[in-house]
Amino acid sequence: MKLIIMTKPTFFVEEDKILTALFEEGLDNLHLYKPDSSPMYSERLLTLLDDSCRKKITVHEHPYLKEEYRLKGIHIDSAEGNVPMGYKGHVTRTCRQLDELKLAKRNSDYVFLRNIFDSQTNANEKSTFSMSELEEAAKHGLIDKHVYAQGGINMDNIRAIKDLGFGGVVICGDLWNRFNIHQGMDYKEVIAEFEKLKKVVG
């Protein structure tokens, strides 16, 4: 099973250092997700990362950043959103309903299925699916190695995700909640959690 780390939705001072450390520890798939932010801030963050890191990053919004910074690919935050005209390369998508998976998988390298569990970063984002619905979807081949679970994923529920046949997990809150972006300087806890997640997912 693959492990994807998604950035915090907001930028913060130590972010480039933590991301570099995560890449050094073996992170090979980062999703740069900064909704409704100016591309200038994403550019600034990307310039602080090495080329070897940037080629492992998939960007949400501002698809031009993919070519400009030689990123891995682009992510479209809906099942049916259009790929930019003339774009050729790695494309991923977000699905919010099980019936969107079949078509989205056909047009993507992989897809996120969102809100599997209650979000750990946004109290308004609740689980959308029951376990029996997910089991049924897996039985019918909708959930497979091209579908990655997103929403409330942590050490306690990764095993259930693996058993359902998901191809990967998307981690956000479980990792970033271990660092105080306003006062924190020491991010050892973030790195330690990433190491644990790698072992459980692998």
C-alpha positions as CSV (number, residue, x, y, z in Angstrom):
1,M,0.0,0.0,0.0
2,K,1.2,3.5,-0.9
3,L,1.7,6.3,1.6
4,I,0.8,9.9,0.6
5,I,1.4,12.9,2.8
6,M,-0.8,15.9,2.1
7,T,0.4,19.3,3.3
8,K,-1.4,21.4,5.8
9,P,-3.9,23.7,4.0
10,T,-2.0,26.8,5.4
11,F,1.6,27.8,5.0
12,F,3.9,28.1,8.0
13,V,7.4,29.1,8.8
14,E,9.1,25.7,9.3
15,E,7.3,24.0,6.5
16,D,10.2,23.7,4.0
17,K,12.5,22.2,6.7
18,I,9.9,19.6,7.8
19,L,9.1,18.6,4.2
20,T,12.8,18.3,3.4
21,A,13.3,16.1,6.5
22,L,10.3,13.9,5.4
23,F,11.8,13.5,1.9
24,E,15.1,12.5,3.5
25,E,13.3,9.9,5.6
26,G,11.8,8.3,2.5
27,L,8.7,10.2,1.6
28,D,8.2,9.7,-2.1
29,N,4.7,11.2,-2.7
30,L,3.6,14.6,-1.4
31,H,0.5,16.4,-2.4
32,L,0.8,20.2,-2.2
33,Y,-2.7,21.3,-1.1
34,K,-3.1,25.0,-0.3
35,P,-6.7,25.8,-1.2
36,D,-7.6,29.4,-2.1
37,S,-4.0,30.7,-1.6
38,S,-2.0,32.9,-3.9
39,P,0.3,30.8,-6.2
40,M,3.1,33.1,-5.1
41,Y,3.3,31.4,-1.7
42,S,3.4,27.9,-3.3
43,E,6.2,29.2,-5.5
44,R,8.1,30.4,-2.5
45,L,7.8,27.1,-0.8
46,L,8.9,25.2,-3.9
47,T,12.0,27.3,-4.4
48,L,13.1,26.2,-0.9
49,L,13.0,22.5,-1.8
50,D,15.6,20.6,-3.9
51,D,14.9,19.3,-7.4
52,S,15.0,15.8,-6.0
53,C,12.1,16.7,-3.6
54,R,10.1,18.6,-6.2
55,K,9.8,15.7,-8.6
56,K,7.9,13.8,-5.9
57,I,5.2,16.5,-5.5
58,T,1.7,16.6,-7.0
59,V,0.1,20.0,-7.0
60,H,-3.5,20.9,-6.3
61,E,-4.6,24.2,-8.0
62,H,-2.2,26.3,-10.1
63,P,-1.3,23.5,-12.6
64,Y,1.3,25.7,-14.3
65,L,3.6,25.0,-11.3
66,K,4.0,21.4,-12.5
67,E,6.0,22.5,-15.6
68,E,7.7,25.5,-14.0
69,Y,9.1,23.5,-11.0
70,R,9.2,20.0,-12.7
71,L,6.8,18.5,-10.3
72,K,5.4,15.0,-10.5
73,G,1.9,15.9,-11.6
74,I,-1.4,17.7,-11.0
75,H,-4.4,16.8,-8.9
76,I,-8.0,17.7,-9.8
77,D,-10.2,18.1,-6.8
78,S,-13.3,16.6,-8.4
79,A,-14.1,13.4,-10.2
80,E,-15.0,15.0,-13.5
81,G,-12.9,18.2,-13.7
82,N,-11.1,18.9,-16.9
83,V,-7.4,18.4,-17.4
84,P,-5.8,21.7,-18.6
85,M,-5.7,22.0,-22.4
86,G,-2.6,20.4,-23.8
87,Y,-1.5,18.9,-20.5
88,K,0.2,15.5,-20.8
89,G,1.4,13.8,-17.6
90,H,0.6,12.4,-14.2
91,V,-3.1,13.2,-13.2
92,T,-4.9,12.3,-10.0
93,R,-8.4,13.2,-8.8
94,T,-10.6,13.3,-5.7
95,C,-13.9,11.4,-5.6
96,R,-16.6,11.9,-3.0
97,Q,-19.1,9.3,-4.0
98,L,-18.5,5.6,-4.8
99,D,-20.3,5.8,-8.1
100,E,-17.7,8.3,-9.3
101,L,-14.8,5.9,-9.0
102,K,-15.2,3.9,-12.2
103,L,-14.9,6.8,-14.6
104,A,-12.4,8.7,-12.5
105,K,-10.0,5.7,-12.4
106,R,-10.1,5.5,-16.1
107,N,-8.9,9.1,-16.5
108,S,-6.4,9.2,-13.6
109,D,-3.2,7.6,-12.4
110,Y,-5.0,7.1,-9.0
111,V,-7.9,8.7,-7.2
112,F,-8.6,9.7,-3.6
113,L,-11.9,8.6,-2.1
114,R,-12.6,11.3,0.4
115,N,-14.2,11.3,3.9
116,I,-13.6,7.6,4.8
117,F,-13.5,8.6,8.5
118,D,-14.2,11.8,10.3
119,S,-11.6,14.4,9.5
120,Q,-8.9,15.2,12.1
121,T,-8.4,18.7,10.8
122,N,-11.9,19.9,9.9
123,A,-14.7,19.2,12.4
124,N,-17.3,19.7,9.6
125,E,-16.0,16.9,7.5
126,K,-17.6,13.7,8.7
127,S,-17.4,10.2,7.4
128,T,-19.5,9.7,4.3
129,F,-19.5,5.9,4.1
130,S,-20.4,3.0,6.3
131,M,-18.0,0.1,6.6
132,S,-20.6,-2.2,4.9
133,E,-20.8,0.2,1.9
134,L,-17.0,0.2,1.5
135,E,-16.9,-3.6,1.8
136,E,-19.6,-3.8,-0.9
137,A,-17.6,-1.4,-3.2
138,A,-14.5,-3.5,-2.7
139,K,-16.4,-6.7,-3.5
140,H,-17.5,-5.1,-6.8
141,G,-14.0,-4.0,-7.7
142,L,-14.7,-0.2,-7.2
143,I,-12.0,-0.1,-4.5
144,D,-8.7,-1.4,-5.8
145,K,-5.0,-0.4,-6.0
146,H,-5.8,2.8,-7.9
147,V,-8.0,4.1,-5.1
148,Y,-6.4,5.8,-2.0
149,A,-8.4,6.4,1.2
150,Q,-8.5,10.0,2.5
151,G,-10.1,11.5,5.6
152,G,-9.3,10.7,9.2
153,I,-6.7,8.1,8.4
154,N,-4.4,7.3,11.3
155,M,-2.4,4.4,12.9
156,D,-5.6,3.0,14.4
157,N,-7.5,2.5,11.2
158,I,-4.9,1.8,8.5
159,R,-5.3,-2.0,9.0
160,A,-9.0,-1.7,8.1
161,I,-8.1,0.3,5.0
162,K,-5.6,-2.3,4.0
163,D,-8.1,-5.1,4.4
164,L,-10.6,-3.3,2.1
165,G,-8.0,-3.4,-0.7
166,F,-7.3,0.3,-1.0
167,G,-4.1,1.0,-2.9
168,G,-2.9,3.7,-0.5
169,V,-3.7,6.1,2.3
170,V,-3.6,9.9,2.4
171,I,-2.3,11.3,5.7
172,C,-2.8,14.9,6.7
173,G,-4.2,15.7,10.2
174,D,-2.6,12.7,11.9
175,L,0.8,14.0,11.0
176,W,0.5,17.8,11.2
177,N,-1.5,17.8,14.5
178,R,1.8,16.8,16.1
179,F,3.4,20.2,15.3
180,N,2.4,23.6,16.6
181,I,2.8,25.8,13.6
182,H,2.6,29.0,15.7
183,Q,5.2,28.2,18.3
184,G,6.9,24.9,17.3
185,M,10.5,24.6,16.3
186,D,11.1,20.9,17.1
187,Y,9.5,18.6,14.6
188,K,10.9,15.3,15.8
189,E,7.4,14.0,16.7
190,V,6.3,14.6,13.1
191,I,9.3,12.6,11.7
192,A,8.7,9.8,14.3
193,E,5.1,9.5,13.3
194,F,6.0,9.4,9.6
195,E,8.4,6.5,10.4
196,K,5.7,4.6,12.2
197,L,3.2,5.2,9.4
198,K,5.7,3.9,6.8
199,K,6.1,0.6,8.7
200,V,2.4,0.1,9.1
201,V,1.5,1.0,5.5
202,G,4.5,-1.0,4.1
